[in-house]
Amino acid sequence: MDEKYYESILNILDYIDEGIQIIDEKGRIIYYNKSARIVDSIEGKTALGRHVLEIYPSLTHETSTLLQSMETRSTIINKEQVFINYKGDKISTVNSSFPIKANNKIIGAVEVSKNITQVKELSEKIVNLQSELYKPQSQVKDIVTDAKYTFVDIIGQSKKMLKLKTLAFKASQTDSPVLIGGRTGTGKELFVQAIHNASNRKNKPFIAQNCAALPANLLESILFGSVKGSFTGAENRPGLFELAHGGTLFLDEINSMPLELQAKLLRALQNHNIRRVGASNTIDVDVRIMAAFNSDIEDILSTGQLRKDLFYRLNVISIIVPELKDRKDDIPVLVAFFIEKYNKEKNKFIINLSTDVMEIFMNYDWPGNVRELQHTIEGIASLFDIDIIREEHLPFQFKAGRRKNDSIFLDDIGSLSEVLEKTEQKIIKATLESTENNISKAAKVLNIPRQTLQYRIKKLGL
């Protein structure tokens, strides 16, 4: 077909009321018209190239009419499908799905869907209408939320990530506590925000608090609030639990919370109420707690960083976000996403990586995970006006990584403890140099607590 006729047909499809969506043989979305975008709350070309289950985490291979039509090689006519989009809205459609064949081979599927959500909702509204008319109108207040990420913002098509997004979406449909683990830079907070935004608390506050590097008394007043005179300078002030009432409170680096405060947090979770610092009365709160840690949970528990009773209370639903080195299939997808992002932000025209650079990326361990990959692309886009990213554009750590792994031991002679100490000195010294002696940044790169790094620096005489 002539290309101009093909484009004209696609333009016409944007003006019909039914949603139209097409996937390829791998389940990736290659087309959806304007009606489909409106129903599913998808902006622009966000979903193109993404797996259908990545965009619709509430669906499965068995419940998606598109995937069923392709996998069974059969036509599905007027089947009702109920799903929850990534913004947490419940959508009802009637779908007709057809497999696409070429040379007796299935190469995808096309779906025509009619939105019947409003029809189903109308009956529910009528049932409540009369009683609502006699209720006094409550004052409407704007709810401020800092949760901007949804499931569509989590990039990844590997089996691990698709499975994890499905699990996280199921978690969003409950009010149970969530304990989320993963190394620094893996994207834990993206999952936390996506869970909140797909939940029935999405229009209520989302508040995040990092528990690291704060003394117990200060963190206690931040979480639970204070009454005037309870300590020097104290005022009547609500804490984060009260501010997050009806919504979600995310506690990052929960294992860094002082142990005496962990006991108070446990009581708040069990009793669903809090007591401000210096107060005698309790305040009922309805808050969903999500907490994150960035170390091995067995080490955290064995070293007493986290109370076991608090761990059992929080670990109702557990999500472990894999490191980038354990899902390298996602690297090309992430690279393409970040290139497009920083091309727009910095008015650049980068097309792709060279073959050599892609090989380097696939062989690199990514200690900083997705965040390191993002900042690598951002740095290159900031510094160079290029169309292809080549090896000479890469930062120092990639060139250092191509040295022989055992080069650090060439002049190390002595006992095992001496070799380990010298190795540790070299690693910490190199990290401090690369972060311009910023201990906080160096601790993050080494993935150890700041206090531990300070202790090692002092012991090693650096």
C-alpha positions as a Markdown table, in Angstrom:
| # | Residue | x | y | z |
|---|---|---|---|---|
| 1 | Met | 0.0 | 0.0 | 0.0 |
| 2 | Asp | 1.2 | 3.5 | -0.8 |
| 3 | Glu | 2.6 | 5.2 | 2.3 |
| 4 | Lys | 0.4 | 8.3 | 2.0 |
| 5 | Tyr | -2.7 | 6.1 | 1.9 |
| 6 | Tyr | -1.4 | 4.2 | 5.0 |
| 7 | Glu | -0.9 | 7.4 | 6.9 |
| 8 | Ser | -4.4 | 8.7 | 5.9 |
| 9 | Ile | -6.0 | 5.5 | 7.2 |
| 10 | Leu | -4.2 | 5.9 | 10.6 |
| 11 | Asn | -5.3 | 9.5 | 10.8 |
| 12 | Ile | -8.9 | 8.5 | 10.1 |
| 13 | Leu | -8.8 | 5.9 | 12.9 |
| 14 | Asp | -8.1 | 8.7 | 15.4 |
| 15 | Tyr | -11.6 | 10.1 | 14.7 |
| 16 | Ile | -13.7 | 7.0 | 15.5 |
| 17 | Asp | -15.2 | 6.4 | 19.0 |
| 18 | Glu | -13.9 | 2.9 | 19.5 |
| 19 | Gly | -10.4 | 2.2 | 20.8 |
| 20 | Ile | -8.1 | 0.4 | 18.4 |
| 21 | Gln | -4.8 | -1.2 | 19.6 |
| 22 | Ile | -2.4 | -3.4 | 17.7 |
| 23 | Ile | 0.4 | -5.6 | 19.1 |
| 24 | Asp | 3.3 | -7.4 | 17.4 |
| 25 | Glu | 4.2 | -11.1 | 17.8 |
| 26 | Lys | 6.1 | -10.3 | 21.0 |
| 27 | Gly | 3.1 | -8.6 | 22.7 |
| 28 | Arg | 4.5 | -5.1 | 22.2 |
| 29 | Ile | 2.1 | -2.3 | 21.4 |
| 30 | Ile | 2.8 | -0.9 | 17.9 |
| 31 | Tyr | -0.3 | 1.3 | 17.5 |
| 32 | Tyr | -3.2 | 2.7 | 19.5 |
| 33 | Asn | -5.6 | 5.4 | 18.3 |
| 34 | Lys | -6.8 | 8.5 | 20.1 |
| 35 | Ser | -9.9 | 6.8 | 21.7 |
| 36 | Ala | -7.7 | 4.1 | 23.2 |
| 37 | Arg | -5.3 | 6.7 | 24.6 |
| 38 | Ile | -8.2 | 8.6 | 26.3 |
| 39 | Val | -9.7 | 5.5 | 27.8 |
| 40 | Asp | -6.4 | 4.2 | 29.1 |
| 41 | Ser | -5.1 | 7.6 | 30.2 |
| 42 | Ile | -2.0 | 7.2 | 28.0 |
| 43 | Glu | -0.3 | 10.4 | 26.8 |
| 44 | Gly | 1.3 | 10.7 | 23.4 |
| 45 | Lys | 3.5 | 7.7 | 22.3 |
| 46 | Thr | 4.2 | 6.6 | 25.9 |
| 47 | Ala | 3.1 | 3.0 | 25.3 |
| 48 | Leu | 4.6 | 2.4 | 21.9 |
| 49 | Gly | 7.2 | -0.4 | 22.0 |
| 50 | Arg | 6.1 | -1.5 | 25.5 |
| 51 | His | 4.7 | -4.9 | 26.3 |
| 52 | Val | 1.0 | -4.9 | 26.7 |
| 53 | Leu | 1.3 | -6.3 | 30.3 |
| 54 | Glu | 3.8 | -3.6 | 31.1 |
| 55 | Ile | 1.2 | -0.9 | 30.4 |
| 56 | Tyr | -1.8 | -2.9 | 31.8 |
| 57 | Pro | -0.3 | -4.7 | 34.9 |
| 58 | Ser | -3.8 | -5.7 | 36.2 |
| 59 | Leu | -4.2 | -8.0 | 33.1 |
| 60 | Thr | -2.5 | -11.4 | 32.5 |
| 61 | His | -1.9 | -13.6 | 29.6 |
| 62 | Glu | -5.2 | -15.3 | 30.4 |
| 63 | Thr | -7.3 | -12.2 | 30.9 |
| 64 | Ser | -6.0 | -10.0 | 28.0 |
| 65 | Thr | -8.2 | -10.5 | 25.0 |
| 66 | Leu | -5.4 | -9.2 | 22.8 |
| 67 | Leu | -2.9 | -11.8 | 24.0 |
| 68 | Gln | -5.5 | -14.6 | 24.1 |
| 69 | Ser | -6.5 | -13.9 | 20.5 |
| 70 | Met | -2.9 | -14.1 | 19.3 |
| 71 | Glu | -1.9 | -17.1 | 21.4 |
| 72 | Thr | -5.0 | -19.1 | 20.5 |
| 73 | Arg | -4.9 | -18.0 | 16.9 |
| 74 | Ser | -8.7 | -17.3 | 17.2 |
| 75 | Thr | -11.1 | -14.4 | 17.0 |
| 76 | Ile | -12.7 | -13.1 | 20.1 |
| 77 | Ile | -16.0 | -11.2 | 19.6 |
| 78 | Asn | -17.7 | -8.8 | 22.1 |
| 79 | Lys | -16.1 | -10.0 | 25.3 |
| 80 | Glu | -16.3 | -7.8 | 28.3 |
| 81 | Gln | -13.0 | -7.0 | 29.9 |
| 82 | Val | -12.5 | -5.2 | 33.2 |
| 83 | Phe | -9.1 | -3.8 | 34.1 |
| 84 | Ile | -7.5 | -1.1 | 36.2 |
| 85 | Asn | -5.2 | 1.3 | 34.3 |
| 86 | Tyr | -1.9 | 2.4 | 35.7 |
| 87 | Lys | -3.5 | 5.5 | 37.2 |
| 88 | Gly | -5.7 | 3.2 | 39.3 |
| 89 | Asp | -9.0 | 3.9 | 37.4 |
| 90 | Lys | -11.3 | 0.9 | 36.9 |
| 91 | Ile | -12.2 | 0.6 | 33.2 |
| 92 | Ser | -14.9 | -1.7 | 31.6 |
| 93 | Thr | -14.8 | -2.4 | 27.9 |
| 94 | Val | -16.3 | -4.7 | 25.3 |
| 95 | Asn | -13.6 | -6.0 | 23.1 |
| 96 | Ser | -13.3 | -7.8 | 19.7 |
| 97 | Ser | -9.8 | -9.1 | 19.1 |
| 98 | Phe | -8.4 | -10.6 | 15.9 |
| 99 | Pro | -5.1 | -12.4 | 15.2 |
| 100 | Ile | -3.0 | -10.9 | 12.4 |
| 101 | Lys | -1.6 | -13.6 | 10.0 |
| 102 | Ala | 1.0 | -13.4 | 7.3 |
| 103 | Asn | 2.1 | -16.5 | 5.4 |
| 104 | Asn | 0.3 | -18.8 | 7.8 |
| 105 | Lys | 2.2 | -17.2 | 10.7 |
| 106 | Ile | 0.8 | -15.1 | 13.5 |
| 107 | Ile | 2.6 | -11.7 | 13.6 |
| 108 | Gly | 0.4 | -9.9 | 16.1 |
| 109 | Ala | -3.2 | -9.0 | 17.0 |
| 110 | Val | -5.6 | -6.1 | 16.7 |
| 111 | Glu | -8.3 | -5.1 | 19.1 |
| 112 | Val | -11.4 | -2.9 | 18.8 |
| 113 | Ser | -12.8 | -1.9 | 22.1 |
| 114 | Lys | -15.9 | 0.1 | 23.3 |
| 115 | Asn | -15.7 | 1.9 | 26.6 |
| 116 | Ile | -18.8 | 1.0 | 28.8 |
| 117 | Thr | -17.3 | 2.3 | 32.1 |
| 118 | Gln | -19.7 | 5.2 | 32.4 |
| 119 | Val | -22.7 | 3.0 | 31.8 |
| 120 | Lys | -21.7 | 0.7 | 34.6 |
| 121 | Glu | -20.9 | 3.6 | 36.9 |
| 122 | Leu | -24.2 | 5.3 | 36.2 |
| 123 | Ser | -26.3 | 2.7 | 38.0 |
| 124 | Glu | -24.1 | 2.9 | 41.1 |
| 125 | Lys | -24.4 | 6.7 | 41.1 |
| 126 | Ile | -28.2 | 6.6 | 40.9 |
| 127 | Val | -28.4 | 4.3 | 43.9 |
| 128 | Asn | -26.5 | 6.8 | 46.0 |
| 129 | Leu | -27.9 | 10.0 | 44.5 |
| 130 | Gln | -30.9 | 10.6 | 46.8 |
| 131 | Ser | -29.1 | 10.1 | 50.0 |
| 132 | Glu | -26.2 | 12.3 | 48.8 |
| 133 | Leu | -28.7 | 15.2 | 48.1 |
| 134 | Tyr | -29.6 | 15.4 | 51.7 |
| 135 | Lys | -26.0 | 15.4 | 53.0 |
| 136 | Pro | -24.4 | 18.7 | 53.8 |
| 137 | Gln | -21.6 | 19.4 | 51.4 |
| 138 | Ser | -18.2 | 19.1 | 53.0 |
| 139 | Gln | -15.5 | 21.7 | 52.3 |
| 140 | Val | -13.3 | 20.5 | 49.4 |
| 141 | Lys | -9.6 | 20.8 | 50.0 |
| 142 | Asp | -6.8 | 20.3 | 47.6 |
| 143 | Ile | -4.7 | 17.3 | 48.4 |
| 144 | Val | -1.0 | 17.8 | 47.8 |
| 145 | Thr | 0.9 | 14.7 | 46.9 |
| 146 | Asp | 4.5 | 14.2 | 45.9 |
| 147 | Ala | 3.9 | 10.9 | 44.1 |
| 148 | Lys | 4.4 | 11.6 | 40.4 |
| 149 | Tyr | 5.5 | 8.2 | 39.1 |
| 150 | Thr | 3.1 | 5.4 | 37.9 |
| 151 | Phe | 3.6 | 1.9 | 36.6 |
| 152 | Val | 4.1 | 3.2 | 33.1 |
| 153 | Asp | 7.2 | 5.1 | 34.3 |
| 154 | Ile | 8.9 | 1.9 | 35.3 |
| 155 | Ile | 10.9 | 0.8 | 32.3 |
| 156 | Gly | 11.6 | -2.8 | 31.8 |
| 157 | Gln | 10.5 | -5.7 | 29.6 |
| 158 | Ser | 12.5 | -8.5 | 31.1 |
| 159 | Lys | 10.6 | -11.4 | 32.7 |
| 160 | Lys | 11.8 | -10.3 | 36.2 |
| 161 | Met | 10.5 | -6.8 | 35.8 |
| 162 | Leu | 7.1 | -7.9 | 34.2 |
| 163 | Lys | 6.6 | -10.3 | 37.1 |
| 164 | Leu | 7.6 | -7.7 | 39.6 |
| 165 | Lys | 5.3 | -5.1 | 38.2 |
| 166 | Thr | 2.4 | -7.5 | 38.3 |
| 167 | Leu | 3.2 | -8.3 | 42.0 |
| 168 | Ala | 3.4 | -4.6 | 42.8 |
| 169 | Phe | 0.1 | -3.8 | 41.0 |
| 170 | Lys | -1.6 | -6.5 | 43.1 |
| 171 | Ala | -0.1 | -4.9 | 46.2 |
| 172 | Ser | -1.6 | -1.6 | 45.1 |
| 173 | Gln | -5.1 | -3.1 | 45.4 |
| 174 | Thr | -4.7 | -3.7 | 49.1 |
| 175 | Asp | -4.0 | -1.6 | 52.2 |
| 176 | Ser | -1.4 | -4.0 | 53.6 |
| 177 | Pro | 2.1 | -2.7 | 54.6 |
| 178 | Val | 4.8 | -3.2 | 51.9 |
| 179 | Leu | 8.5 | -3.8 | 52.6 |
| 180 | Ile | 10.6 | -3.1 | 49.5 |
| 181 | Gly | 14.3 | -4.0 | 49.1 |
| 182 | Gly | 16.9 | -3.4 | 46.6 |
| 183 | Arg | 20.3 | -1.8 | 46.1 |
| 184 | Thr | 20.7 | 2.0 | 45.7 |
| 185 | Gly | 19.6 | 3.2 | 42.3 |
| 186 | Thr | 17.4 | 0.2 | 41.4 |
| 187 | Gly | 14.2 | 2.3 | 41.5 |
| 188 | Lys | 12.6 | 1.4 | 44.8 |
| 189 | Glu | 10.7 | 4.7 | 45.2 |
| 190 | Leu | 9.3 | 4.4 | 41.6 |
| 191 | Phe | 7.6 | 1.2 | 42.7 |
| 192 | Val | 6.4 | 2.8 | 45.9 |
| 193 | Gln | 4.9 | 5.8 | 44.2 |
| 194 | Ala | 3.4 | 3.6 | 41.4 |
| 195 | Ile | 1.7 | 1.5 | 44.1 |
| 196 | His | 0.3 | 4.6 | 45.8 |
| 197 | Asn | -0.9 | 6.1 | 42.5 |
| 198 | Ala | -2.7 | 2.9 | 41.5 |
| 199 | Ser | -4.4 | 2.4 | 44.9 |
| 200 | Asn | -7.6 | 3.8 | 46.3 |
| 201 | Arg | -5.5 | 6.3 | 48.2 |
| 202 | Lys | -4.2 | 7.9 | 45.1 |
| 203 | Asn | -6.0 | 11.2 | 45.8 |
| 204 | Lys | -4.7 | 11.4 | 49.3 |
| 205 | Pro | -1.3 | 12.5 | 50.5 |
| 206 | Phe | 1.9 | 10.6 | 49.7 |
| 207 | Ile | 4.7 | 11.5 | 52.1 |
| 208 | Ala | 8.3 | 10.2 | 52.0 |
| 209 | Gln | 10.8 | 10.4 | 54.8 |
| 210 | Asn | 14.4 | 9.1 | 54.8 |
| 211 | Cys | 15.2 | 7.6 | 58.2 |
| 212 | Ala | 19.0 | 7.8 | 57.9 |
| 213 | Ala | 21.3 | 10.2 | 59.7 |
| 214 | Leu | 18.6 | 11.7 | 62.0 |
| 215 | Pro | 18.8 | 11.4 | 65.8 |
| 216 | Ala | 15.9 | 9.6 | 67.5 |
| 217 | Asn | 14.3 | 12.6 | 69.2 |
| 218 | Leu | 14.3 | 14.7 | 66.0 |
| 219 | Leu | 12.9 | 11.8 | 63.8 |
| 220 | Glu | 10.3 | 11.1 | 66.5 |
| 221 | Ser | 8.9 | 14.6 | 66.4 |
| 222 | Ile | 9.0 | 14.6 | 62.6 |
| 223 | Leu | 6.9 | 11.4 | 62.4 |
| 224 | Phe | 4.6 | 11.8 | 65.4 |
| 225 | Gly | 4.5 | 15.6 | 65.9 |
| 226 | Ser | 4.9 | 17.6 | 69.1 |
| 227 | Val | 3.1 | 19.8 | 71.6 |
| 228 | Lys | 4.3 | 23.1 | 72.8 |
| 229 | Gly | 6.8 | 23.0 | 75.6 |
| 230 | Ser | 7.6 | 19.3 | 75.2 |
| 231 | Phe | 11.2 | 20.2 | 74.5 |
| 232 | Thr | 13.1 | 23.4 | 73.8 |
| 233 | Gly | 11.6 | 25.2 | 70.9 |
| 234 | Ala | 8.8 | 22.7 | 70.5 |
| 235 | Glu | 5.5 | 24.0 | 69.1 |
| 236 | Asn | 2.1 | 22.4 | 68.5 |
| 237 | Arg | 2.9 | 20.7 | 65.2 |
| 238 | Pro | 1.4 | 17.6 | 63.5 |
| 239 | Gly | 3.7 | 14.9 | 62.4 |
| 240 | Leu | 4.0 | 13.0 | 59.1 |
| 241 | Phe | 1.5 | 10.4 | 60.3 |
| 242 | Glu | -1.2 | 13.0 | 60.8 |
| 243 | Leu | -0.3 | 14.8 | 57.5 |
| 244 | Ala | -0.5 | 11.5 | 55.6 |
| 245 | His | -3.9 | 10.6 | 57.1 |
| 246 | Gly | -5.9 | 8.7 | 54.5 |
| 247 | Gly | -2.8 | 8.3 | 52.3 |
| 248 | Thr | 0.6 | 6.7 | 52.3 |
| 249 | Leu | 3.7 | 7.2 | 54.4 |
| 250 | Phe | 7.0 | 5.9 | 52.8 |
| 251 | Leu | 9.9 | 5.3 | 55.2 |
| 252 | Asp | 13.1 | 4.9 | 53.3 |
| 253 | Glu | 16.2 | 3.2 | 54.8 |
| 254 | Ile | 14.0 | 1.9 | 57.6 |
| 255 | Asn | 17.0 | -0.1 | 59.0 |
| 256 | Ser | 18.7 | 3.2 | 59.9 |
| 257 | Met | 15.9 | 4.2 | 62.2 |
| 258 | Pro | 17.1 | 4.2 | 65.9 |
| 259 | Leu | 15.9 | 1.1 | 67.7 |
| 260 | Glu | 14.0 | 3.0 | 70.4 |
| 261 | Leu | 12.0 | 4.7 | 67.8 |
| 262 | Gln | 11.3 | 1.4 | 66.0 |
| 263 | Ala | 9.3 | 0.3 | 69.0 |
| 264 | Lys | 7.1 | 3.4 | 68.9 |
| 265 | Leu | 6.6 | 2.9 | 65.2 |
| 266 | Leu | 5.5 | -0.7 | 65.8 |
| 267 | Arg | 2.9 | 0.4 | 68.4 |
| 268 | Ala | 1.6 | 3.0 | 65.9 |
| 269 | Leu | 1.2 | 0.3 | 63.2 |
| 270 | Gln | -0.5 | -2.1 | 65.6 |
| 271 | Asn | -2.8 | 0.4 | 67.3 |
| 272 | His | -3.5 | 2.7 | 64.3 |
| 273 | Asn | -2.9 | 5.7 | 66.5 |
| 274 | Ile | 0.0 | 8.0 | 67.5 |
| 275 | Arg | 0.9 | 10.2 | 70.4 |
| 276 | Arg | 2.6 | 13.5 | 69.8 |
| 277 | Val | 5.9 | 14.1 | 71.6 |
| 278 | Gly | 4.9 | 15.5 | 75.1 |
| 279 | Ala | 1.2 | 14.7 | 74.7 |
| 280 | Ser | -0.9 | 12.5 | 76.9 |
| 281 | Asn | -3.7 | 11.7 | 74.4 |
| 282 | Thr | -3.6 | 9.6 | 71.3 |
| 283 | Ile | -4.7 | 10.5 | 67.8 |
| 284 | Asp | -6.3 | 7.9 | 65.4 |
| 285 | Val | -4.6 | 7.8 | 62.0 |
| 286 | Asp | -5.4 | 5.9 | 58.8 |
| 287 | Val | -2.1 | 5.6 | 57.1 |
| 288 | Arg | -0.6 | 2.9 | 54.8 |
| 289 | Ile | 3.0 | 2.3 | 55.5 |
| 290 | Met | 5.6 | 1.3 | 52.9 |
| 291 | Ala | 9.2 | 0.9 | 54.0 |
| 292 | Ala | 12.5 | 0.3 | 52.1 |
| 293 | Phe | 15.9 | -1.0 | 52.9 |
| 294 | Asn | 19.0 | -1.1 | 50.7 |
| 295 | Ser | 21.1 | -3.9 | 52.3 |
| 296 | Asp | 20.8 | -7.7 | 52.6 |
| 297 | Ile | 17.8 | -8.3 | 54.9 |
| 298 | Glu | 19.5 | -11.2 | 56.7 |
| 299 | Asp | 22.5 | -9.0 | 57.6 |
| 300 | Ile | 20.1 | -6.3 | 58.8 |
| 301 | Leu | 18.3 | -8.7 | 61.1 |
| 302 | Ser | 21.4 | -10.6 | 62.3 |
| 303 | Thr | 23.2 | -7.3 | 63.2 |
| 304 | Gly | 20.1 | -6.0 | 65.0 |
| 305 | Gln | 19.6 | -3.0 | 62.7 |
| 306 | Leu | 15.9 | -3.8 | 62.5 |
| 307 | Arg | 13.7 | -5.2 | 65.2 |
| 308 | Lys | 12.4 | -8.6 | 64.2 |
| 309 | Asp | 8.9 | -7.8 | 65.4 |
| 310 | Leu | 8.8 | -4.6 | 63.3 |
| 311 | Phe | 10.1 | -6.6 | 60.3 |
| 312 | Tyr | 7.3 | -9.2 | 60.7 |
| 313 | Arg | 4.8 | -6.4 | 60.9 |
| 314 | Leu | 6.0 | -4.6 | 57.8 |
| 315 | Asn | 6.8 | -7.7 | 55.8 |
| 316 | Val | 3.2 | -8.4 | 54.8 |
| 317 | Ile | 4.0 | -7.8 | 51.2 |
| 318 | Ser | 7.7 | -8.0 | 50.1 |
| 319 | Ile | 9.1 | -6.7 | 46.9 |
| 320 | Ile | 12.8 | -7.0 | 46.0 |
| 321 | Val | 13.9 | -4.8 | 43.1 |
| 322 | Pro | 16.7 | -6.6 | 41.1 |
| 323 | Glu | 20.0 | -5.0 | 40.4 |
| 324 | Leu | 20.6 | -3.9 | 36.8 |
| 325 | Lys | 23.3 | -6.5 | 36.4 |
| 326 | Asp | 20.6 | -9.1 | 37.1 |
| 327 | Arg | 18.3 | -7.8 | 34.3 |
| 328 | Lys | 20.7 | -6.8 | 31.6 |
| 329 | Asp | 18.0 | -7.5 | 28.9 |
| 330 | Asp | 16.5 | -4.2 | 30.0 |
| 331 | Ile | 19.7 | -2.2 | 29.2 |
| 332 | Pro | 18.9 | -1.5 | 25.5 |
| 333 | Val | 15.3 | -0.4 | 26.5 |
| 334 | Leu | 16.6 | 1.9 | 29.3 |
| 335 | Val | 19.3 | 3.3 | 27.0 |
| 336 | Ala | 16.7 | 4.2 | 24.4 |
| 337 | Phe | 14.4 | 5.8 | 27.0 |
| 338 | Phe | 17.2 | 7.9 | 28.5 |
| 339 | Ile | 18.5 | 9.0 | 25.1 |
| 340 | Glu | 15.0 | 10.2 | 24.2 |
| 341 | Lys | 14.6 | 11.9 | 27.5 |
| 342 | Tyr | 17.8 | 13.9 | 27.4 |
| 343 | Asn | 17.6 | 14.6 | 23.7 |
| 344 | Lys | 14.3 | 16.5 | 24.5 |
| 345 | Glu | 15.7 | 18.2 | 27.7 |
| 346 | Lys | 19.0 | 19.3 | 26.2 |
| 347 | Asn | 18.0 | 19.7 | 22.5 |
| 348 | Lys | 20.4 | 17.0 | 21.4 |
| 349 | Phe | 20.2 | 14.5 | 18.5 |
| 350 | Ile | 21.8 | 11.3 | 19.8 |
| 351 | Ile | 20.6 | 8.3 | 17.9 |
| 352 | Asn | 22.1 | 5.3 | 19.7 |
| 353 | Leu | 25.2 | 3.6 | 21.1 |
| 354 | Ser | 28.0 | 2.2 | 19.0 |
| 355 | Thr | 28.3 | -1.6 | 19.0 |
| 356 | Asp | 31.4 | -1.4 | 21.2 |
| 357 | Val | 29.7 | 0.8 | 23.8 |
| 358 | Met | 26.7 | -1.5 | 24.0 |
| 359 | Glu | 29.0 | -4.4 | 24.6 |
| 360 | Ile | 30.8 | -2.5 | 27.4 |
| 361 | Phe | 27.4 | -1.6 | 28.9 |
| 362 | Met | 26.3 | -5.3 | 28.7 |
| 363 | Asn | 29.5 | -6.5 | 30.4 |
| 364 | Tyr | 29.6 | -3.7 | 33.1 |
| 365 | Asp | 28.3 | -4.6 | 36.6 |
| 366 | Trp | 26.5 | -1.2 | 37.2 |
| 367 | Pro | 27.1 | -0.8 | 40.9 |
| 368 | Gly | 25.0 | 2.3 | 40.8 |
| 369 | Asn | 22.2 | 0.4 | 38.9 |
| 370 | Val | 19.6 | 2.2 | 36.8 |
| 371 | Arg | 20.5 | 5.6 | 38.4 |
| 372 | Glu | 24.1 | 5.2 | 37.2 |
| 373 | Leu | 23.0 | 4.4 | 33.7 |
| 374 | Gln | 20.7 | 7.4 | 33.7 |
| 375 | His | 23.4 | 9.7 | 34.9 |
| 376 | Thr | 25.9 | 8.3 | 32.4 |
| 377 | Ile | 23.6 | 9.1 | 29.4 |
| 378 | Glu | 22.7 | 12.5 | 31.0 |
| 379 | Gly | 26.4 | 13.4 | 31.4 |
| 380 | Ile | 27.2 | 12.4 | 27.8 |
| 381 | Ala | 24.3 | 14.4 | 26.4 |
| 382 | Ser | 25.4 | 17.4 | 28.5 |
| 383 | Leu | 29.0 | 17.4 | 27.2 |
| 384 | Phe | 28.9 | 16.2 | 23.6 |
| 385 | Asp | 27.1 | 17.2 | 20.4 |
| 386 | Ile | 27.1 | 13.7 | 18.8 |
| 387 | Asp | 24.7 | 11.3 | 17.0 |
| 388 | Ile | 26.4 | 8.1 | 18.2 |
| 389 | Ile | 27.8 | 7.5 | 21.7 |
| 390 | Arg | 31.3 | 6.0 | 21.3 |
| 391 | Glu | 33.8 | 4.6 | 23.8 |
| 392 | Glu | 35.7 | 7.9 | 24.0 |
| 393 | His | 32.6 | 9.6 | 25.3 |
| 394 | Leu | 32.3 | 7.3 | 28.3 |
| 395 | Pro | 33.3 | 8.4 | 31.9 |
| 396 | Phe | 36.3 | 7.0 | 33.6 |
| 397 | Gln | 34.8 | 4.1 | 35.4 |
| 398 | Phe | 34.1 | 2.3 | 32.1 |
| 399 | Lys | 37.7 | 2.6 | 31.0 |
| 400 | Ala | 38.9 | 1.5 | 34.4 |
| 401 | Gly | 36.5 | -1.5 | 34.3 |
| 402 | Arg | 38.2 | -2.8 | 31.1 |
| 403 | Arg | 41.5 | -3.4 | 33.0 |
| 404 | Lys | 42.4 | -6.8 | 34.1 |
| 405 | Asn | 40.4 | -7.8 | 37.2 |
| 406 | Asp | 43.5 | -9.0 | 39.1 |
| 407 | Ser | 45.7 | -5.9 | 38.4 |
| 408 | Ile | 45.1 | -4.6 | 41.9 |
| 409 | Phe | 47.0 | -7.6 | 43.3 |
| 410 | Leu | 50.2 | -7.3 | 41.3 |
| 411 | Asp | 52.3 | -5.7 | 44.0 |
| 412 | Asp | 50.3 | -7.1 | 47.0 |
| 413 | Ile | 52.5 | -9.5 | 48.8 |
| 414 | Gly | 51.8 | -10.7 | 52.3 |
| 415 | Ser | 49.2 | -12.4 | 54.4 |
| 416 | Leu | 45.5 | -12.5 | 53.3 |
| 417 | Ser | 44.6 | -9.9 | 55.9 |
| 418 | Glu | 47.4 | -7.6 | 54.6 |
| 419 | Val | 46.2 | -8.1 | 51.0 |
| 420 | Leu | 42.6 | -7.4 | 51.9 |
| 421 | Glu | 43.6 | -4.2 | 53.9 |
| 422 | Lys | 45.6 | -2.9 | 51.0 |
| 423 | Thr | 42.9 | -3.6 | 48.6 |
| 424 | Glu | 40.3 | -1.9 | 50.8 |
| 425 | Gln | 42.6 | 1.1 | 51.1 |
| 426 | Lys | 42.9 | 1.4 | 47.3 |
| 427 | Ile | 39.2 | 1.0 | 46.7 |
| 428 | Ile | 38.2 | 3.6 | 49.4 |
| 429 | Lys | 41.0 | 6.0 | 48.2 |
| 430 | Ala | 39.9 | 5.8 | 44.6 |
| 431 | Thr | 36.2 | 6.3 | 45.5 |
| 432 | Leu | 37.1 | 9.4 | 47.7 |
| 433 | Glu | 39.1 | 10.8 | 44.8 |
| 434 | Ser | 36.2 | 10.3 | 42.3 |
| 435 | Thr | 33.8 | 12.0 | 44.7 |
| 436 | Glu | 36.1 | 14.8 | 45.6 |
| 437 | Asn | 36.4 | 13.5 | 49.2 |
| 438 | Asn | 32.6 | 13.8 | 49.8 |
| 439 | Ile | 32.1 | 11.1 | 52.4 |
| 440 | Ser | 28.3 | 10.9 | 51.9 |
| 441 | Lys | 28.7 | 10.4 | 48.1 |
| 442 | Ala | 31.5 | 7.9 | 48.6 |
| 443 | Ala | 29.4 | 5.9 | 51.1 |
| 444 | Lys | 26.6 | 5.7 | 48.6 |
| 445 | Val | 28.9 | 4.5 | 45.8 |
| 446 | Leu | 30.4 | 1.9 | 48.1 |
| 447 | Asn | 26.9 | 1.0 | 49.4 |
| 448 | Ile | 27.9 | 1.2 | 53.1 |
| 449 | Pro | 26.6 | 3.5 | 55.9 |
| 450 | Arg | 28.4 | 6.8 | 56.2 |
| 451 | Gln | 29.4 | 6.0 | 59.8 |
| 452 | Thr | 31.0 | 2.8 | 58.6 |
| 453 | Leu | 33.0 | 4.6 | 55.9 |
| 454 | Gln | 34.2 | 7.2 | 58.5 |
| 455 | Tyr | 35.4 | 4.4 | 60.8 |
| 456 | Arg | 37.3 | 2.6 | 58.0 |
| 457 | Ile | 38.9 | 5.8 | 56.8 |
| 458 | Lys | 40.2 | 6.4 | 60.4 |
| 459 | Lys | 41.3 | 2.9 | 60.9 |
| 460 | Leu | 43.1 | 2.7 | 57.5 |
| 461 | Gly | 44.8 | 6.1 | 58.1 |
| 462 | Leu | 43.4 | 7.6 | 54.9 |
